Amino acid sequence: MTVFSDLQSCFPKQIALRPSGHYAHIITLRIAESYPIFQTDDGLNVARVPIGRVNPQPIDRIAMFLRKQTTPERLRGRELLRKYSPEAMEACRYNDNPCGQCPDCIAYGYAIGDEGAEKSKVFGDMAYSLSGHAISHIVNTLNAPNEGGIMYDPAEGKTSNRINSREYVIPSVIFPSVMTARDLTFPMFCYVLNNLVSNKRYGATTTRTGRMDNEVVAIVVADGEIMSNLALTQAIYDALSAENRWPDDDLVSTAATQEVTSAILPDLIRGSDVQIQIRLMGRDLDDFLNEFREAISQNFEGLVEELYRDVADYRNRLKTKPKKGK
């Protein structure tokens, strides 16, 4: 038995029709590699929260709403489904005309007014920057020069007003995140995991900036949810602070964050009051991810076929489910 097959054996053989206590958690450090923008209105979304669980001192942290995490990952998955199964995806339009029949619709959910809906089986929470907002952002001024490369318009005799400023997350800011897949088969989990690890851009203006790297630090299969993103972020701060590795006026080292996260996760997971079926970290996680990447690269078409079989089986069982009182 390999680590890959060990994990595979922990998943249900069919997508559950009702919540059935199969939770697969992907614990990730999302690390900015350029200048992402996470905003709803004019500026970055910011939340004032306790800096740690031991130290309750409040701090302003940049907030990465759940939709800022899942939407780019869904679009990545849909991109791949269109590549390897174009006919099946032809009628499905994200946030416009969901088909309700594809792996994306079933895994992440959809709603079509009175025509039907599917609750998301992939969920999580707002992610918070590990470092404070004050040292984690920058305001850049943007302009839109004409073909002459200048802002002055000779025809109108004045300088263009096409100047704007935006607030960006700076490189190396870390957002600890726990994404959870519930009651999905192993192929569906692999689809969700691949969407997360292969997607590289988040936030607004993703064609010009927004690069992020998702470093998976653990995979946990259990019968319920484990700790929240905020609890994870606060625990990482507490560990760094206890070891005098928390800088006052600079970003936290990625290497130090990865090290302390691996050290504190076992106790955090045990404190979640759920039954753990399998926990992959360290060498076991590396072995699984290597096998996973090899399987994906060699036969993604085969994975897509399994996805559609699982979805077809799920939709068929929904139709034939016994009615109440029968």
PAZA-63360 format. One record per residue (C-alpha): residue in one letter; y, z, x negated. Coordinates in steps of 0.2 Angstrom, whole numbers, plus 2048, in hexadecimal, padded with zeros to 3 digits. Each point is the difference from the previous one (the first is absolute). Example, Ala and Ser with C-alpha at 12.3 -4.5 7.8 and 13.67 -1.06 7.14 Angstrom:
REM residues 2
A7EA8277C2S8117FD7FA
This chain:
REM residues 326
M800800800T8117FC7FAV811808804F8047F180BS7F080180AD802813801L8117FE808Q7FA7F280BS7F280B808C80D80C806F8087F480CP7FA7FD812K7F67F0803Q80C7FB80FI812802804A80080F80BL8067FE812R806812801P80680B7F2S7F18067F7G80580A7F1H7FF7F37F2Y80F8017F5A8027F77F0H8108057F6I8087F67F2I80B80B7F6T80D7F67F6L80F8027F5R80C7F2805I80B7FC7F1A8107F6800E8007F27F4S8107F8804Y80D80480DP7F9802812I80B80380FF7FA80C80DQ80D80180DT802800813D8137FE801D80C8007F2G7F880A7F2L7F08077FAN7F680B80CV8028127FAA7F7810806R8058117FBV7F080A7FDP7FA80F7F6I7FD7FB7EEG7F08087FER7F380B80AV80380F7F4N8137FC7FDP8087FE811Q8117FA7F9P8067F180AI8017EE7F8D8057EF807R7F27F47FDI7FF7ED804A7F57FD80FM7F57F2801F7FB7FE813L7EE7FC804R8057EF806K8087FC7EFQ7EE8037F9T7F57F880DT80A7F1805P8007F77EEE7ED8057FFR7FC7F8811L8097F07FBR7F78007F0G7EF801809R8067F380DE8047F47F2L7EF8017F9L7F87FF811R80A7F0803K7FA7F97EFY7ED803803S7FF7FF813P80F7F5805E7F97FB811A7FC812806M8128057FBE8097F1807A805808811C8048117F9R8128047FDY8058117F9N80C80A80BD8027F080BN7EF7FB807P7F280A7FAC7EF7F9804G7F6810801Q7F17F87F8C8038007EEP7FD80E7F2D8138047FFC802803813I7F180B801A80380A7F0Y813802801G8027FF813Y80B7F580CA808801811I8037F280CG80980880ED7F4801810E7F47F47F8G7F880D7F4A80280A7F1E7F68077F1K8048107F8S8017FF7EDK7F28067F6V80A8017F0F80D80D800G80A80C7F5D8118087FEM8117FE7F9A7FF8007EDY80D80A7F6S8077FC7EEL7FA80D7F4S8118017F8G810803809H80B7F3808A80E8047F4I7F77F97F1S7F47F4809H80D7F3806I80E7F47FBV80D7F7809N8027EE7FBT80D7F4805L7FB7EE805N80A7F0802A7FC7EE805P8097F47F5N8037EE804E7F97F17F7G80D8027F3G7F98117FCI810809805M80680A80FY8117F7802D8007F280DP80E7F37FBA7FF7F7811E805810809G80B8077F1K7F8811801T7F180A7F9S7F180180AN7FC810809R7ED7FE7FEI7FE8107F6N7F580E805S7F880F7F9R7EF807803E7F68107FBY7F07FE7F7V7F280A7FAI7FF7FF7EDP7F17FC7F6S7F380E7FCV80380A810I7F0806807F7FB802812P7EF80A802S7F77F980FV7F080380BM7FA7F180AT7F280380CA7F47F4808R7F780880FD7EF7FA808L8007EF7F6T7F17F87F9F7FE7FE7EDP8067EE800M80F80580AF80480E7F4C7FF7F47F2Y80C7F4809V80D80E802L7FD8067EEN8037EE7F9N80F7FF80AL80780F7F8V7FB7FD7EES8057ED800N810802809K80F8007F3R81080080AY80880C80CG810803809A80E7F3804T8047F07F6T7EE8007F9T8017EF7F9R80E8067F4T7FB8127FCG7F580D808R7F28007F3M7F480F801D7F08057F9N7F380A80AE7F680B7F5V7F1807809V7FC8117FAA7F280580CI7F67FA80FV7F980E80CV7F47FE80EA80080E80DD7FF805812G813803802E8117FD7F8I8048087F0M8118067F9S8117F7805N80B7F67F5L80D80D7FFA7F380E7FCL7F97F57F2T8127FC7F9Q804813800A7F08057F8I8037F37F2Y8128077FDD7F9812800A7F37FB7F3L80C7F77F5S80C80E801A7F380D7FCE7FC7F77F0N8137FD7FBR7FE7EE802W80D7FD80EP8107F87F9D810807807D80A7EF7FFD7F47F37FDL7F17F7809V7EF8087FFS7F47F87F3T7F37F5809A7F28067F3A804812804T8007FD813Q7EF7F77FFE7F980E7F5V80680F80BT7FB7F7810S7EE7FE7FAA8008127FCI807807810L7F77F480CP7EF809801D808811806L80C7F680CI7F17F7808R7F6810802G80F808808S8007F380ED7F380880BV7F57F1801Q7EE7FC7FBI8007F47F1Q7F37F37FFI8057F87F0R80E8027F4L8047F37F2M80B8047F2G8017FD7EDR7F17F67F9D7F77FE811L8107F9808D8027F47F1D7EE7FA802F8027FD812L8117F77FEN7F87F57F3E7F17FB80BF80C7FE80FR80B7F47F6E7F17F67FAA7F97FE811I8117FB808S8037F37F2Q7EF7F9801N7FE7FE813F80F80480AE7FA7F280CG7F080B803L80B80F804V80A7F680DE7F07FB808E7FA812801L811805807Y7FF7F480ER7EF805804D805812801V80F7FC80BA7F57F480CD7F380E802Y80E80D804R8087F480DN7F07FC808R7FB813801L811803808K7FC7F380ET7EF807803K804812800P7F9809810K80D80480DK804811805G7F380780CK7F37F37FC
